[in-house]
Amino acid sequence: MLTLEPTDNRVKPVFKDATTCAKWLSQLQLTNLNLAHGTLRTQIDLFNLLPMRGKERLRTLETLREMVGIVQADFAKKLVGKKLPLSDDEFTSLISLSNLWISMYNGYLRCLESLDAGDSSLAAETALICQRCLLYSGLQIGEFLRAGHVPDGKSWQRFHSTYAHIEANGLQQEPVTDSLNHTSRVCSRTLYAKTLLLHRARLLGMRRNQWPTLNRWLDSWGETFTFETSCSMSHEDAPPLAVDLAGSGGLIPIYQATSAAGMRFLAMVPLSKLIRVKTILLQQGQLPQHLDLGEDMNSQDCINLLNRLHACWCEKRAESMADEPRSAPEVKLCSSVEYIYAHIAGKPFKQPTPSSIADKEEQKQIETFGRVLDQTDRHNLAQLGFLAEEWLVEEDGLLHARLLRKLNSGERLGMNQIVCVHKPEGIIYKLGVVTVTSVTRTGQLYIGVRYLPGQPRTAIVRGTPSGNLLSGAAPALILPEIASMRIPPSIVIPRDWFGTGRRLELSTKEVPKLEISLGISVEKGHDFERVSYLPAN
């Protein structure tokens, strides 16, 4: 376990016991969230330094819990949907969230120190104090996971050492009352396994509403979790996962396990059977709520998520490059419709010049050079800032890709953002949408991409008098019809250009001018909209 600095009777927190704490909390102003958050942490840190009997310290910390949870939940909204890597200000917010959880952890750790020093008033609360220490060290890790950043080694060490202490005292299966948990009673073993499994599932690209659902599932599946000092398995079994209580990371596959004294093995066969049974029952028509899966998702969404979780936790697979760096092929990647247009067309998009001016410019070029110059003759895309980044390929299939950025700097990317992937010297471009984002411990960005069907072509769209006038023009990307898959042609345009039935003028290299009518929105992303279209009558 980590140690704390000595107490100091000179500190003066605004509350010194549960009664004064409750009164202070009732007067805490939440209109200024930043101020409330900072004030809470400052006062808890001062309180943690105050010398006092363990029983009163514990009562005061229990009084703080609900307000801390409310403020943390509101403060965490600052990071919802942010592109990665986080900006400096956003990362500062993440550290602030992390630090308040650590302040709560330190408070309960102070209680544990008092208990170990012989404070008999806490003897009956040993399991609760240990569970709270594990809870808050786990919440601190969870904050990094939700923000898309891998927790640092110190966070893992804090979490593991806490569980090691619980295990050494035989308290890992002791149920503890927790009014802030939906199950009301939870044991440390379930809490430990849940945090580890949530971390391992972070690269599945789950939607925002799926994380709390999965959190509840794992709470209810606690009976399937067992940690042993040794393991055995047959060829057909779901392989166990391993974790080092003295380590600085999460779960690892069995082939990476060592003979270290702190190595523990999480049996996955019980969880594998549970997931498969629930999946089969859902396929047979049973409802999620009848299988303790809640009402947040329909049957098909539950089946899809259960299958993905089974593949992640219970099936043999190669570790992600986000966890196990290795050499790999390279590709180029760029994002945003404008940048993608530039790289496919070989020249940047620019607002069309009036025809009279364009004709004079072309005539001048013919007189001087004997031909009309292409934009690529005069501009280098990289010099103009249209850079394509180098990425390493973990997986690059027909429908999906998994990529790790070669450098730890570059463009920020977010979920549902449009990207384009191509080989360094290739002419085949793949248009896709980001489905997973995560920042590794080394600062590299890892993403999953779902490819859109067809080879994209560049186009320019303009508003028409008959189609609700839009000023100027915009770059666009055309995806062809794929008759064998019954996929009609579609066009990728900036989000603010779509309107059902809107008429646009479309210009391509092959067809200089074509009036089209927009159909339905096939897909709406962070910075684009993919829509069907037909030639206008």
N, C-alpha and C positions, 0 to 999 in steps of 0.2 A: 504493500500500500504506500501511497505517497505521504509525505509528512508536511505539516503546516508550520508556519512561523509561530513563535510563541505569542501568547495572549498579551494584551497591554491594557492595564487599568486606566490609562490616560485617554483612551478613545471615548468619544461621546456620540454614539448613534442616537437618532431621534426616538428610538424605542429600545427598551431594555428587558422586556418580557412580553408574554403573549397578550396581556391586557393592553399595554401601551401600543403594541404593534397593531392590534385590531383597530384601535382608535385612530392611529396614524393612517392606516390603509383606508379607512372610511372617509378620510379627508383628502386623499391623494387625487390630484387633478389629472385626468386622462385626456384633456382636450389637446394638450401639447404632448404627443406621444414620445418624441425624442427626449424631452425633459423628464417625463415620467419614467421612461426606461433607464436613463442615466441615473436618476435619483434612486430608483430601486436598487440598482447594482451598488451604488456608493454606500447606501445605508446597510445593505446586507453584508458588504465587505467589512464595514466598521463593526457591525454586530458580531461577525465571526471572530473578531479580535478581542471582544469583550470577555473577560474571565467571569464565568458563572457556572452554576450547577447544571449538569447535563440534562436533567428532566425539564427544566424551564427553557433551556435552549431548544430542546426538541419540540416542546409545545409551541414555541414562537415560530420555528421553521414550518411546522404544520399549518400555522395560521397564515404564513406567507404564500403557501403553495398555490392557492386558487388565483390570487391576484397576479402572481408571477406568470402563471400559465396564460391568463387573459392578455396581459401586456405582451408576452412573447408571441402569441398567435397574431396579434394585430401588427406587431413590429415586423414579423416575418413576411407580411404581405408586400413589403417593399421589394422583395426579391422574386415574387411570383412572375413567371414568364420572361425573365431577363435572359438576354443573350449571354453566351459564354465565350471567353472568360469574362467574369464580372469586371466592371469598371472599378477604379480605386475606391470611389464612394460606396459602391455596392458591396465590395469586399469588406470595407470597414463596417458596414451594417451587419454582415455575416459574422464578423469577429465580435461585434457587440452582442449579438444573439448568443454566440458560443460562450462568451464570458459570463453572461448572467446565469446560464445553466451551470457553469463551473462554480460560480459563487454559491449556488444552492448546494452543489456537491460538497464544497468545502465546509459548509455549515453542518451537514450531516456527518462529514468526516471528522469534524471537531467532536461531535457526539460520540463517534466510535472511539476516538482517542480517550475521551473521558471514561467510556466503558472499559477499555483496556487498562486504564489507570486505576480501576477499582471502584468506579462510581456505581454503587449497587442500585441506585434509583432507576437505572436504565436497563437492568438485567432482563426484565420482561419484554423489553423493546428491541432486543438484539436483532432479530430477524427483520423487523421493520426498518431499523437504521441501515442495515446492510442493503436491503432492497432499495431504499431511497438513494443511497450512494450509487448503486448500479443503475438505477433509473435515470438519474441526472447526468451521469457520465455517458449513458446511452443516448439521451436526448441531445446532448452536445454533438455526438457523432451523427445522429439523424438530421440535425440542422445542416450539416455539410452535405449530406446525401441529397436532401431536398433542393439545395442550391446548386447541385451538379458538380460539387468539388469533392475529391477524395479526402477523407479525414487524414490529418497528419499522424506521424508515428506516436507522438506524445499522447494524443487523444486515445489511440488504441491501447497504449500501455496503461493508461489510467483505468480504462474499461476492463481490460483483462486482469489487472492486479486486484481490482475490486472483486471480480468473480472468484479469483483464486483464494482470496480471504474468505469469501462466503463458503466455498467448497471445503476449505480447510477446517471450518467450524461446523460442517455438516448441515448448513442451512439452505442449500440450493433448492430443496423441494418444500420448504416451509411456506405455506400460503400466507400472504400478508394482505390486510385490508387496505384498499386504495379507493377512496370515494371519487377520485378523478379519473379512474379507469373504468371503461364501460362494463368490464366483467366484475368489478368491485373487489375481487380477490385475485391476486396473481403471485406466482412464486418466481424466485430469482432465476431459476433454470430456464423457464419460459421466456423471461425478459431477455436473458443473455442470448438464447438461440434466435429469438425474434429479430434482434438487432443485427446479428450476423447474417441471417437469411435475407433481411431487407437490403443489406449492403450488397450481397451477392446478386440480388435481382435488379440492381440500379441501372444496368445496361439494357433492360428489356424495353425501354421507351414507353413505360406506362403513362397513361393519361393522369392528369392531376387528381381526378376524383377516385382513381384506383388505388392510390397509396393508402389513404385511411381505411379503405375496404380490406386491403391486404393486411394491414396492421391488425384489424379485428379478427380476420381469419386466423392469423398466427396465434393470437391470444387464445382462441378456442381450440387450436390444435396442439396446445402445450403438452398434452399427455403423450404425444408421439416423440417428444424430444428426449434423448438420453445422451449424455457425454460419458465416454469411457476412456480408460488409459491405454487400451489396446483394442484392436478390431479384427474381425474376420469377415470374409465375404465369399460368395460363390460367383460363378461366372455370370449367372442370370440376375443377380441382385443389383439393386441400385447401389453404386459404390458410396461408401461413407465419405464425409468431408472432414477435414482436419483443421484444428486451430491451435496455435501455440500460446499458452497463457503468459509466456514471457516474451511474446513477439510484439510486432508493431504493425500488424495488418489483420485482415479478416480471415474468412474461411479459405482454405486452399484444397486442391484435389489431393487424393490419397497418395499419388506418386510423388508429391512434393513433401510429404510428411517425413520427419526425422525421428530419431529415438530420444529426443530431448525429454527431460522429466516433465516439462510443462505441456507436452503435446496431448491434446484431447481429440477424441474422434466422435463425430456426430453421426449416429446411425440414420441412414436415409430410407431404409426399407419400409418402416412404419409410415412415414410421410408419403412415400411413393404409393403405397397401397391406398391410403386415405384419399389422395388426389385422384387416383384412377377410379376408385369406387364412386366418388362424387361426380366425376365426369361422365361415367356410364349412366348413372341415375338421371343426370340432366338430359342426356341424349335420349333416354327412355321417356322423357316428358315430365319428370318431377320438377317442381319450381325451386328456385334458389332459396327462398325463405324457409322451405320445408327441409332444406339440407344445411341449415345454419350458415348460409352464405349471404344473408341480408337481402335487402330490396333495392340496393343502389344500382345493380346491373341486371339486364335481362339474361335469360338462359344462355343464349349464344355468346354473349360477351363473357359470361362466367366460364363457359367451356374454353373459349379462346385463351383467357388468362390462365386457367388451370393447366392447359397444355403447355403454355410457354413457361410457367413456373416449374412444371415437371421436367421439361427439357433443361432448364437452367440448374435445378437443384439435384435431380435424380438420374440424369443420363450422362454417360461419358462424353466428354467434348474437350476440344482444345481450349486452353485458357485464352481470354481476350488479350490483345496487345496492350490494352489499357492496364492490365495487371501483370503481364509477362512480356516485356519488350523483346523484340527480335528483329532480325533483318527481314525485309519484305520488298516486293516490287513497288514502284512509285507511279503515281498519277498526278495530273494537274487538276486543280479545282478552283472554280471561281463562283461567286454568288451575285445575286440581284439580276433582274432582267436586263438592265443596261450593260452590266459587265459581261454577262453571258452573250448578249447580242454582239458585243465588240469582239469577243474571242472567236465566235463562230463565223462572223462576217469578215474578220480580219481587219476591221476598222471600227472606230468608235461611232456610236450613233450621234447624229447632229440634226437639229431641226432643218427640214428641207428648205432650200433656197428658192425664192420665186423664179419661175421658169425663164424670164427675160434675163435676169442676172446670171442664172446658171448657163444659159446658152452662150452668153458673152465670155464666161469663164472657160467653157469648153472650147470655144473657137480660138481663144488665146493660147490654150495648151496645144491645140493642133498645129497652130502656126509656129510655136516654139519647139515642140518636141515631136511633132508628127503624129501624135495620138493623144487621147484623153487619159490623164493620169488617174490611177486608182488611188484611193486614200492611203493604202498601205505603202505606196511609193513615197509618201511625204511624212508619214508618222510612224513611229515605233510605239506599239501599244504600251510596252513597259515604261517608256519614257513619259508617256501621257498619264501614267498611274494606273493603267488597266493590267494589274499584275495577276497572274495565276499562281496559286500557292502549291508547294510540293507536299504531297500526302503519301503515307505508306498504306498499302492495301492489306487488310486482314482478310477481307472477303469481297469479291466483286462478281456477282452473278447476274443473271438476266433481269431479276426483279429487285434485288437488294444489294447493298454494299455496306461494308464496315471499314472505316478509315481512321488513321491516326495522323495528325498533322506532324510533319517532320520537325518543325521548329516550335518553340513555346511562345511565339508571338505571331500575330496576324489578325485577320478580320474576325470580329465576333459573329457567332452564328447562333441561331435560335431554332426552336421547334417549328416545323411547318414553314421553313424558309426554303426558297428555291435555290438550287445549286446545279452546277454543270461539271461533269467529270470526263476527262479524256486522258489518254496516254500521252507522255511527253512529246512524241513525234507523230502521234496519231491524228487522223482526220475524222474519226468517229466520236461524236459527242453524245453523252448520256445526260439527259435532263432528269433531275430527281428532287425529292423533298426530304428535308432533314427530319428524322424520326427519333433520334437519340442524341443527346449531348452530354458530355462529361469531361471534366478537366482532371487529368492524371496528377499524381503527386509531383511529377517533374514539370508541370505547367503546360503539357501538350493537350491539345483539344482532340477528343475522340468523338466520332459521330457515326450514326447509322443513317443510311439513305435508302429511301424507297424510290425506285426508278419509275418514271412515267413512260408509257409505251411509245416506241417510234423514234426515229432520228429527227431531231429538231432542225427547223430551217428558220432563218431570220426573216423578219418582215417589219414594215412600218405601218402603223395605223393612224388615221386622221379622223376627226369628226366630220360629219356631213350635214348640210342644211336640213335633211329629213330625219336626222338621228339625234336630236338634242345636242346642239352645238357644243363641241369641246374645243378648247383653244389649243393650237399647235398640233404636234404629232408626238408619238411615243413609240419606243421600240417594242417589238412583240416577237413571240416564238411560236411557230406553227408545228403541231404534231400531226402526222399523217393518219389517214384512215387505215385501220388494220382489219380487213374484211374477215379474215379467218378467225379472229377473236371477237367479231362484231363490235369493234371499237370505231366510232365515227371520228372524223377529223375534229381537232380542237385547236384553240389558240390560247396562248398564255400572255396575258396583258397585265399592266399595273392595276391594282385593286380598284382604284377610283374611276376606271374606264368602263366598268361593266354596268349594263342595264338590260333587262330582258327585252328583246325586240329592238334594241338600239342599233342603228345603222352606222357602219364605219366604212371608211375607204381603206382598203388593204393594198399595200405595195410590196411586191417581192421582186427578186432578180428576174424570175421567169415571167411574172405578170405585173407590169408596172402599175396597173390601176384596176381594182375590182371592188365593187360595193358589196358589202356583206351585211347580214342581219344576225345579231347575236342571239343565241338560243338560251340554254339553261346554264347555270353555274355548275360545272362538274366538280370543282374543288376550289376551296378558298384557303389560301395560305397566309402566312404572315405578311408577305410583301408582293403577292401576286394573286391572280384569279385565272383559273383554267376554265374556259367556256366552250360550248359547242357553237357552231356557226354554219350558215348556209349562204350561198350567193343570193343577194337581194333580187326580188322580182323587178 
